[in-house]
Amino acid sequence: MDWKKWIFVLGLSAQAVIVFMMIVLLKELRQEPEEIDLYPEVSVKTEEVVKERASVPFSRYVEGSGKVIPSSEYVKISAPIQGTIEDVFVNVGQKVSAGDLLFKIDDSLLICQLQEKKSEMQTTLAKLEIMQQGANTFDLVLKQKEIEQVKKAHEIHQKEHEILLGLYEKNAISNSELFQKASLVNNTNAHLEKILVEFEKMKSGPSDQEQKLGKALIEERLANCRTIEKQIEDCKIKAPIDGRIFAVNIHPGEFYNSSQTAAIYMGSDDPLHLKVYIDKKDAWMVNPSPKMRAVALHKANPKIQFLLEYVGVNPCFAEGEYLELIFSFDKQKNPVYLDETLDVYIEASEKALLDYQFSHMR
């Protein structure tokens, strides 16, 4: 076989090998497993999200962001005084009525102070009563006897002073002896005058000024008692409104300081409110009124969407950038929670849009 035939045979063989390899490669490609979508449901939901977000039920609308809040907003419960927490009577999630006891501060020291002040007031009352009744017969008799004794002593000292004065003139006694006797006479005389005044006062009773002072002192004691009673009552912290407990930041045995974080957060969650913020540039397109229509969409699941009922509007821009609107909704039919953020679409006012178009046509 010549060399031409060898070349021809080698060419055929090479072509056969190439064809065989291509067949094997195609077969392997056909047998390779198809790529599996590990999250088919998520992909579907993503497509639905895009579709649902596009289906806002208003032809012209203003978009805003809403935050779920209690209809009463958050009520911070604190105590007007500080002290040790004696007991806490509520738990997170518990419903309470206005006037229910939430927690209590230890009031044992205040009770002791109140008893002391009441005792002082009773003593003052007794003294004033004695003053108003005046002295009794026994006291008057004792005072009269004291007057008689002092009078006799005074008369004796006067007679002795007269005798010593005569002796002094005859130079029989010294000047110091005469001076001592004169001082004794003056002292007994002053004492006599004093007890005579006291005797007359006992017979006439207390003066108007003394009675006024006594009554003023009683009023002061009574005011002190009322102040402590108010502090004891302030140790019992009660719910100001009907609502639900959202947070409890205190425990029995802890020292509570009213200047620190609020002891309890509560509020009314039936119904819930949605505080909606819209850009101040879009505020002209809404007309806050009970006829306003708005819809809320859940951010994670737009299938959750519901109509809102207008409640009110903040008359000024919040923080200078946003208009704040308040809506209510039925929380029983919509699975949303406090502080959750929702997308809100508010129907634009047709009148505002027409006025805007008309102003641009001029």
MARGUMAR-598724 format. One record per atom (N, C-alpha, C): x, y, z; residue in one letter. Coordinates in steps of 0.001 Angstrom, whole numbers, plus 500000, padded with zeros to 6 digits. Atoms other than C-alpha are relative to their C-alpha. Example, Ala and Ser with C-alpha at 12.3 -4.5 7.8 and 13.67 -1.06 7.14 Angstrom:
500890498810500000A/512300495500507800A/500900501200500000A/499180498810499940S/513670498940507140S/499230501090500730S/
REM end
This chain:
500887498810500000M/500000500000500000M/500914501226500000M/499135498814500119D/501446503312498937D/499618501040501045D/500184498979498925W/501638506401501051W/498716500763499864W/501264499300500191K/498527507987499538K/498865499266500697K/501061500774499358K/496375505148500787K/500091500133501522K/499840499826498538W/497891505468504270W/499441501338500470W/500536498680499630I/497026509142504380I/498471499981500007I/501465500065500098F/493447508409503293F/499417499246501189F/500500500809498874V/493013505725505985V/500121500791501300V/499820499202498773L/494437507986508704L/498965501118500086L/501003498925500011G/492060510814507687G/498640499481500405G/501292500590499633L/489049508513507909L/499958499669501474L/499942500371498576S/490171507283511320S/499848501233500892S/500095498764499207A/490588510819512634A/498577500538500004A/501395499534500063Q/487131511764511391Q/499095499148500868Q/500830500903499191A/485657508697513073A/500170500313501493A/499745499674498575V/487353509578516408V/499291501290500403V/500648498704499709I/486047513187516228I/498496499832500140I/501456500229499949V/482512512004515486V/499623499261501273V/500272500774498790F/482684509490518374F/500053500895501250F/499872499119498853M/483852512124520838M/498831500979500086M/501134499086500002M/481088514525519781M/498740499300500484M/501188500756499560I/478488511791520276I/500031499793501513I/499865500218498549V/479825511012523779V/499718501302500775V/500183498712499330L/479880514714524703L/498534500409500022L/501436499664500058L/476317515276523543L/499200499129500944L/500708500915499107K/475206512212525468K/500165500420501460K/499763499562498632E/476831513516528679E/499213501280500330E/500754498765499779L/475249516930528218L/498525499716500193L/501419500342499846R/471832515341527792R/499718499323501327R/500208500704498749Q/472306513207530905Q/500273500884501233Q/499706499117498860E/473422516214533146E/498693500460500651E/501261499631499332P/470715516939535802P/499711501483499833P/500420498610500135E/468707520102535355E/500181500737501327E/499826499186498800E/469300522998537789E/498677500090500752E/501208500020499166I/466834522819540691I/499858501336500710I/500287498758499272D/465204525980542091D/499694499630501445D/500165500387498601L/465650525589545835L/498883500782500684L/501004499170499370Y/463139528359546597Y/498908500381498999Y/501004499678501012P/460314528088544081P/498883500869500568P/501103499240499420E/457718529462546510E/500387501454500203E/499532498644499800V/459837532477547349V/499995500771498694V/499981499348501299S/460255533272543697S/498595500408499584S/501380499701500357V/456530533081543161V/499483501163500819V/500465498933499121K/455875535282546166K/500591501340499594K/499375498756500424T/458361537831544869T/499261500589498805T/500758499530501148E/456475538045541603E/498646500546500434E/501291499535499514E/453214538380543511E/500144501341500717E/499771498738499301V/454716541127545648V/500005501155499018V/499912498948501003V/455563543176542572V/498633500282499402V/501320499843500613K/452138542547541115K/499041500694500959K/500925499447499027E/450287543357544350E/500319501468500299E/499631498624499697R/452261546526545005R/499536500943498894R/500420499167501122A/451313547825541620A/498490500213499984A/501458499923500071S/447581547283542264S/499447500836501149S/500565499080499024V/446845550311544449V/498586500359499537V/501393499821500417P/443059550831544477P/499622501438499666P/500298498614500345F/443348554553543610F/500783500367498743F/499315499579501219S/444188556112540271S/501059501058500297S/499020498990499585R/445910559057541925R/500119499925501518R/499840500194498557Y/447395558703545360Y/501296500646500484Y/498798499527499317V/449965559961547859V/500523498845500840V/499400501123499281E/452368557423549307E/500619500487501312E/499436499657498694G/453370557464552975G/500429498763500754G/499556501099499141S/454823555345555757S/499266500122501328S/500779499986498772G/452728554354558765G/500591499112501073G/499524500765498861K/453668553133562229K/498833499673500913K/501101500442499141V/451287551095564400V/500270500455501435V/499872499496498634I/450710552745567785I/498709499733500757I/501259500098499246P/448174552427570638P/499135501225499724P/500892498868500241S/445111554619570198S/500186501087501049S/499713499019498950S/446067556314573482S/501437500503499925S/498546499867500037E/449718556432572370E/500572499324501254E/499379500696498868Y/452229555060574891Y/499888500858501258Y/500137499305498718V/451458556022578494V/501126499524500920V/498883500326499114K/454548556161580724K/499540500162501452K/500445499995498612I/453717555235584314I/501205500158500919I/498949499762499019S/455947556667587039S/499356500330501341S/500483499641498662A/455640557375590754A/500498501396500342A/499565498647499648P/455766560931592165P/501059500040501088P/498974500059498957I/458092559772594946I/500907498816499721I/499067501101500156Q/461096557468595151Q/500000499128501241Q/499966500926498869G/461590554433597340G/500176498577499515G/499829501413500325T/461888550654597455T/498680499409499496T/501191500648500547I/459443548667595300I/499584498868500938I/500514501025499097E/457303546617597664E/499377498837499235E/500646501072500768D/455266544699595073D/499590500535498644D/500471499689501354V/454337544650591366V/498819499078499712V/501242500759500098F/450796543530590535F/499582499673498570F/500377500246501391V/450807543324586703V/501147499353499242V/499013500616500888N/452602541461583919N/499818500554498590N/500064499544501382V/453365542284580292V/498866499266499273V/501121500564500750G/450302541748578084G/498693499987500765G/501206500050499179Q/447831541968580947Q/499110501212499725Q/500951498920500154K/444675544031580450K/499638500539501379K/500331499362498725V/443884546530583215V/498909501036499761V/501012498947500034S/441099548953584027S/500518501206500764S/499601498781499305A/441455552537585169A/499766499837501500A/500098500131498551G/442151552543588911G/500598498717500549G/499373501240499528D/443707549054589062D/501397500304500539D/498685499811499387L/446799548842591290L/501069499348499132L/498914500495500854L/449973548480589185L/501214499569500828L/498894500359499105F/452752548562591802F/499939500888501234F/500043499284498720K/453412549786595332K/501416500214500529K/498724499649499371I/456350551551597007I/499856499857501512I/500029500204498547D/457225550735600619D/499679501320500717D/500446498797499308D/455402553237602869D/500112499887501522D/499923500226498555S/456354551931606340S/500559501216500743S/499417498830499351L/458538554964607176L/499000501159500036L/500994498928500044L/455799557370606089L/498888499763501021L/501040500307499011I/453274555567608305I/500468500369501403I/499449499615498690C/455558556058611313C/499994501522500157C/500008498544499937Q/455916559756610492Q/498585500535500192Q/501382499562499850L/452148560093610185L/499512499815501439L/500402500231498616Q/451591558551613615Q/500608501044500936Q/499339498979499176E/454109560983615128E/499304501353499855E/500661498724500235K/452424564003613518K/498592500020500599K/501330500068499406K/448982562839614651K/500074500146501516K/499816499878498560S/450261562522618212S/500261501457500388S/499733498589499734E/451610566084618091E/498723500828499880E/501235499248500184M/448278567338616784M/499042499772501168M/500871500289498865Q/446343565593619577Q/500448500755501255Q/499480499257498846T/448620567171622202T/499649501480499898T/500326498589500199T/448109570623620702T/498511500257500201T/501450499863499811L/444326570102620627L/499636499996501484L/500283500085498566A/444315569128624295A/500392501288500715A/499558498751499373K/446304572222625277K/499041501141499685K/500919498934500369L/443988574511623339L/498664499854500719L/501257500228499293E/440944572923624916E/500092500452501454E/499799499567498619I/442367573524628393I/500015501521500084I/499943498549500027M/443109577134627478M/498610500596499836M/501334499469500241Q/439569577689626190Q/499079499814501203Q/500827500255498830Q/437990576159629294Q/500379500901501168Q/499537499159498912G/440058578400631577G/500411499146501192G/499540500729498813A/441451577496635008A/498799499529500832A/501070500499499135N/439330575395637350N/500121500615501398N/500045499416498646T/438446576281640953T/501229499639500813T/498837500451499235F/441306574249642381F/501231500821499642F/498849499206500433D/443869576111640298D/499909501434500531D/500173498637499494L/442403579460641322L/500308500087501502L/499733500020498557V/442546578511645013V/501495499929500258V/498547500111499833L/446193577489644693L/500690501315499678L/499387498732500381K/447026580725642930K/499732501078501061K/500318499041498941Q/445244582777645644Q/500899499791501224Q/499117500289498872K/447227581033648376K/501419500463499718K/498657499538500360E/450437581735646496E/500098501512500096E/500011498532499919I/449468585418646266I/500086500452501453I/499988499635498578E/448783585585650021E/501376499807500613E/498673500276499453Q/452132583985650832Q/501016501038499528Q/499052499022500541V/454045586358648569V/499730501379500601V/500338498712499376K/452148589352649988K/500579500101501416K/499475500008498627K/453075588399653574K/501513500148499991K/498536499910500082A/456695587870652580A/500425501398499601A/499661498650500455H/456707591231650825H/499835501015501137H/500228499089498888E/455227593021653845E/501110499869501042E/498930500230499019I/457818591419656156I/501294500650499535I/498757499425500529H/460671592443653876H/499945501522500013H/500125498540499969Q/459300595999653708Q/500238500540501429Q/499811499572498609K/459126596295657522K/501458499885500409K/498584500173499673E/462639594880657851E/500831501090499332E/499254498960500714H/463838597358655224H/499855501350500711H/500212498740499281E/462289600271657198E/500856500044501289E/499187500065498778I/464001599103660387I/501468500192499670I/498594499880500390L/467348598712658624L/500306501402499520L/499766498632500458L/466907602116657076L/500230500940501177L/499779499188498801G/466592603655660570G/501361499737500603G/498681500329499464L/469670601806661748L/501103500567499127L/498980499481500913Y/471552602908658680Y/500210501486500245Y/499874498570499747E/470780606506659464E/500806500270501281E/499227499864498756K/472311605957662895K/501389499363499868K/498703500628500282N/475321604260661253N/500188498682500756N/499916501277499278A/474453600945662959A/500239498827499057A/499780501068500996I/474583598862659730I/500729500584498801I/499259499545501191S/476587598979656552S/499045500251498824S/500771499687501218N/475408600180653195N/499623498725499228N/500263501247500748S/475659596672651705S/498835499229500601S/501123500699499366E/473262595206654276E/498671500648499625E/501223499300500396L/470699597865653484L/499645499731498538L/500227500255501427F/471144597283649717F/499430498598499749F/500515501371500140Q/470581593520650053Q/498520499920500371Q/501384500031499579K/467346594053651946K/499108500728498989K/500780499258501013A/466181596614649361A/499784499148498746A/500129500880501164S/466865594133646551S/498972498916500257S/500959501030499646L/464863591489648378L/498565500532499943L/501330499374500069V/461933593876648697V/499556500157498546V/500336499808501423N/462070594674644965N/499647498667499329N/500263501313500605N/462202590991643996N/498637499450500403N/501312500501499550T/459213590017646136T/498871500825499405T/501019499138500607N/457310592977644754N/499758499621498532N/500120500404501409A/458043591923641143A/499299498648499887A/500647501311499997H/457032588346641922H/498502500125500285H/501403499808499658L/453797589535643471L/499213500556498816L/500672499419501163E/452921591651640458E/499794498948498905E/500091501034501037K/453596588692638144K/498874499018500283K/501033501004499711I/451381586207639943I/498617500634500071I/501291499318500059L/448633588816640251L/499479500062498562L/500378500006501427V/448641589149636443V/499558498607499575V/500350501383500337E/448584585364636096E/498630499626500570E/501288500297499373F/445667585154638511F/498841500621499210F/501045499338500777E/443639587692636537E/499802499321498643E/500073500691501296K/444465585853633313K/499291498664500138K/500673501291499759M/443348582553634814M/498501500193500152M/501416499756499818K/440018584080635758K/499316500386498681K/500602499536501260S/439427585691632335S/500160499017498843S/499754500950501089G/440738582784630208G/500991500548498990G/498992499571500988P/443053582965627135P/499504501159499149P/500340498872500867S/443139586057624967S/499691499507498583S/500322500341501394D/441914586120621366D/501261499661499204D/498749500252500725Q/445474586259620103Q/500561498620500325Q/499509501329499614E/446468583184622088E/499166498896499371E/500859501000500628Q/443468581291620772Q/500285499890498503Q/499676500032501428K/444328582292617205K/501315499259499750K/498716500687500152L/447896581123617664L/499842498490500191L/500234501423499770G/446673577812619067G/499318499332498828G/500696500556501165K/444286577277616156K/500926499913498790K/499046500025501123A/447026578167613649A/500959498829500133A/499093501126499772L/449310575600615247L/499310498680499686L/500756501224500311I/446596572948614958I/499856499824498488I/500112500074501463E/446053573800611262E/501315499547499365E/498689500417500519E/449785573416610684E/500224498509500219E/499853501427499707R/449815570006612392R/499100499176499070R/500935500720500868L/446768568953610363L/500497499967498562L/499455499947501363A/448389570078607092A/501156499016499843A/498900500970500044N/451482568018607919N/499463498575499877N/500596501338500069C/449296564952608467C/499435499728498610C/500574500189501339R/447483565487605161R/501083499803498954R/498890500159500952T/450787565846603306T/500558498580500043T/499463501360499876I/452074562544604666I/498977498974499512I/501041500905500499E/448729560841603952E/499994499972498475E/499924499940501465K/449006562055600339K/501211499229499489K/498804500740500400Q/452538560648600104Q/499781498492500133Q/500311501428499830I/451305557298601453I/499110499519498856I/500878500363501117E/448577557281598809E/500779499965498689E/499180499964501218D/451159558180596134D/500874498756499873D/499227501249500065C/453006554960597017C/499238498903499264C/500824500971500716K/450112553063595401K/499743500533498597K/500082499505501366I/450466553535591649I/498901499227499264I/501160500615500636K/447241552891589724K/499942500361498524K/500126499779501443A/446330552663586041A/499130501231499742A/500798498801500276P/445124556028584673P/498880499766498998P/500999500268501037I/443134554474581806I/499806498491499862I/500144501396500401D/441753551183580542D/501028499708498914D/499016500308501030G/444390549419578480G/500728498704500270G/499187501207499894R/447117546815578253R/501423500385500409R/498617499768499553I/450564546546579877I/500952499572498877I/499045500281501079F/453330546763577249F/501408499697500512F/498650500228499458A/456462546805579433A/499991500265501497A/499838499829498555V/457377546418583118V/501501500062500278V/498561499773499807N/460781547857584080N/500422499991501468N/499693500006498569I/460665547327587873I/499758498611500574I/500154501273499311H/460886544403590297H/499975500249501506H/500035499829498542P/460135543974594016P/501408500001500599P/498704499909499343G/463067544955596218G/500937501015499391G/499152499010500646E/464574547414593748E/499692501403500529E/500225498599499635F/465055551079594621F/499564500742498760F/500558499302501157Y/462934553193592319Y/500258501493500113Y/499773498563500084N/463915556694591261N/499166500531498843N/500939499522501017S/461241558616589371S/500691500740498862S/499285499300501062S/463895560494587365S/500591499045498972S/499459500991500931Q/464982557252585681Q/498929499568499002Q/500940500496500996T/463176555185583021T/498627499770500625T/501356500232499513A/459404554930583337A/499865498582500539A/500146501309499366A/458374552065585589A/499205499044499124A/500894500849500801I/455613550756583286I/499571500781498765I/500586499440501217Y/454512551383579707Y/498672499288499755Y/501294500595500282M/450853550861578910M/499269500870498988M/500792499220500947G/448164552068576546G/498799499202499541G/501206500641500528S/444894551300574821S/500281499467498602S/499752500608501319D/445300548842571937D/498717499531499337D/501282500361500615D/441608548510571079D/499163501262499836D/499306500466501204P/441540549991568545P/501465500446499976P/498666499505500271L/445069550433567249L/499911501173499037L/499920498882500935H/446048553556565378H/501231499839499117H/498872499980500929L/448352554059562434L/500393501457499804L/499491498641500173K/450459557201562517K/500742500048498668K/499494499989501369V/451183558022558868V/500722501310499720V/499218498828500375Y/453866560395557633Y/500067500084498477Y/499835499759501429I/453725561879554145I/500883501226499821I/499074498897500255D/456266564215552606D/499239501316499905D/500693498713499995K/455389567866553076K/499784500532498577K/500184499579501387K/455792568340549306K/498718499436499406K/501233500614500506D/452776566047548796D/498785500354500848D/501096499719499072A/450672567491551608A/498839500705499318A/501067499256500675W/448708569736549237W/499024499090499277W/500862500909500768M/447284566663547472M/498995499246500866M/500942500711499131V/445410565332550530V/499081501005500672V/500994499169499334N/442296566738552133N/499521499272501247N/500357500735498783P/442124565489555755P/498531500201500375P/501418499961499641S/438487564640556490S/499530498570500208S/500534501361499818P/436328561655557523P/499752499264498683P/500232500643501304K/435715561026553798K/501297499553499325K/498721500382500600M/439403560512553102M/500126498483499922M/499814501441500185R/440185557069551696R/501491499687499986R/498598500410499924A/443432555281552489A/500050498489500208A/499811501434499858V/444753551732552358V/501414499741500500V/498697500389499471A/447617550077554255A/500387498652499428A/499468501247500539L/449818547320552786L/501142499539500881L/498928500586499210H/452024544991554781H/501266499945499163H/498756499962500773K/455658545350553749K/500470498617499570K/499518501343500323A/456459541618553873A/498985499191499210A/501043500760500680N/453132540345552578N/498906500954499537N/500974499029500494P/451158542776550390P/498586499443499868P/501354500535499988K/448243540361550380K/499240500506501223K/500622499412498816I/447620541807553817I/499849501494499749I/500284498588500215Q/446007545104552957Q/498586500290500476Q/501293499688499402F/443101546879554554F/499775501500499955F/500386498603500027L/441216550137554483L/500197500634501373L/499777499250498762L/441912552805557087L/498880501013500206L/501019499017499662E/439526555110558893E/500678501235500573E/499350498756499604Y/440550558743559294Y/499631500376501428Y/500211499573498616V/440980559963562888V/500329501474500188V/499606498606499807G/442860563244562806G/501303500317499294G/498778499533500645V/445807565287561577V/500720500952500940V/499192499039499252N/448654567133563238N/499965501322499242N/500160498731500724P/448075570830562414P/501295500611499484P/498737499471500503C/451780571423561782C/500865498852499509C/499107501026500531F/454557569576559998F/500839499403501124F/499199500695498992A/456245566951562192A/501474500144499642A/498560499797500181E/459917567863562555E/500295500809498742E/499795499127501133G/459424570311559696G/500087499328498654G/499817500713501261E/459484567602557027E/498778499190499574E/501085500916500313Y/456354565474557222Y/498672500487500572Y/501349499793499491L/452605565817557603L/499580498709500698L/500335501170499184E/451323563495560316E/498486499802500033E/501413500361500014L/447953561773559840L/499784498779500891L/500335501120499135I/446237559368562245I/498793499271499418I/501095500849500471F/444084556455561056F/499790498880501016F/500296501161499161S/442386553590562874S/499629498824499104S/500362501207500742F/441727550000561814F/499647498907500987F/500419501119499161D/440365546720563144D/501164499026500135D/498833500868499806K/443284544825564665K/499616498526500014K/500418501396499946Q/441202541637565025Q/500060499344498622Q/500015500546501355K/441054541216561239K/501340500134499290K/498734499728500673N/444602542301560473N/501170499674500928N/498897500455499131P/447697540530561899P/501197500946499974P/498882499063499887V/449865543553562629V/500231500275501482V/499604499838498615Y/451673544507565816Y/500487501431500255Y/499543498674499623L/452673547609567719L/501411500268499471L/498724499505500533D/455579549594566238D/500324499438498623D/499763500516501347E/455248547720562934E/499791501124498986E/500075498970501035T/455761549835559804T/499275499449498770T/500798500399501150L/453288549644556896L/500105501060498909L/500108499068501123D/453098551178553432D/498568500493499923D/501335499403500021V/450159553552553143V/499827500799498710V/500344499259501204Y/448458554920550038Y/498706500766500269Y/501130499131499727I/446101557867550435I/499495500575498688I/500579499494501234E/443729558833547652E/500182501507499919E/499780498571500192A/444640562217546239A/498675500720499844A/501209499190500099S/442042564961546477S/499784500458498561S/500306499592501372E/440353565475543087E/499953501514499885E/500094498545500040K/439655569102543937K/501386500632499990K/498647499455499967A/443305569722544779A/500699499822498662A/499372500246501293L/444418568135541520L/499429500913498923L/500627499117500992L/441893570132539453L/500473501434500183L/499522498641499754D/442917573362541135D/501428500165499517D/498600499947500428Y/446539572521540414Y/500100500091498469Y/499983499971501470Q/445853571777536736Q/499489501331499454Q/500573498725500461F/443714574898536356F/500986501147500161F/499033498922499795S/446437577083537845S/501124499972498976S/498943500108500994H/448929575736535274H/499495500270498578H/500551499707501322M/446553576357532393M/499949501486499738M/500064498551500191R/446538580119532949R/501241500538499310R/
REM end
